[in-house]
Amino acid sequence: MGQQQLLLVLLGIILVGIAIAVGISVFEAQSVRSNLDGMINDFNHIAASAYQFRGRPVAMNGGQGDYSNFAIPTNLSSSSNATYVILSQSTNEIVFLGASAQDPSNTVEVKIDSEGKLGSWTYTGGFQ
């Protein structure tokens, strides 16, 4: 092989290596984003459950206008996306924390208000 052909082969190998590295990087970023999207979806289900609890009378295992005794249902406390816990709760709001199942240093904290709306989102780790 001539010197020019060797340079072209070397250039081709370098370009393929760069393309593989970029592909891996894009895949990892998409994986993190997909995990975050799944956690947001889980938080929507938890918020709906909490708001339903708040609206039901005590006689029907509800809170009668109060979040204070709400507990995350077992089927919602953990998923393939994350594990969820209550950080604080009061009559009018609950603060939840979700720790990613892929990387526990990636967390999301969210508050549910008296109207059942999610707000005050705080992201840590790779979710920032």
Residue pairs with C-beta under 8 A, 6 or more apart in sequence:
1 9
31 102
32 102
32 106
32 126
32 127
35 81
35 82
35 100
35 101
35 102
35 106
36 100
36 106
36 108
36 123
36 127
38 79
38 80
38 81
38 82
39 81
39 82
39 98
39 100
39 108
40 108
41 81
42 76
42 79
42 81
42 82
42 84
42 98
43 84
43 96
43 98
43 108
43 110
43 118
44 118
45 76
46 72
46 76
46 84
46 96
46 112
47 112
47 116
47 117
47 118
48 116
49 72
49 73
49 76
50 67
50 70
50 94
50 112
50 116
51 112
51 115
51 116
52 62
53 61
53 62
53 63
53 67
53 70
54 62
54 63
54 65
54 66
54 67
54 70
54 114
54 116
55 62
55 63
55 65
56 62
56 63
56 64
57 64
58 64
63 69
63 70
65 91
66 91
67 89
67 90
67 91
67 92
67 93
67 94
67 112
68 89
68 90
68 91
70 86
70 89
70 94
71 86
72 84
72 85
72 86
72 96
76 84
77 83
77 84
77 85
78 84
79 101
80 101
81 98
81 100
81 101
82 98
82 99
82 100
82 101
82 108
83 98
83 99
83 101
84 96
84 97
84 98
85 96
85 97
86 94
86 95
86 96
86 97
87 95
87 96
87 97
87 109
88 94
88 95
89 95
92 113
92 114
93 111
93 112
93 113
93 114
94 111
94 112
95 109
95 110
95 111
95 112
95 120
96 109
96 110
96 111
96 112
97 107
97 108
97 109
98 107
98 108
98 109
98 110
99 106
99 107
100 106
100 107
100 125
100 127
103 125
103 126
105 124
105 125
105 126
106 124
106 125
106 126
106 127
107 123
107 124
107 125
107 127
108 121
108 122
108 123
108 124
108 127
109 120
109 121
109 122
109 124
110 118
110 119
110 120
110 121
110 122
111 118
111 119
111 120
112 118
112 119
113 119
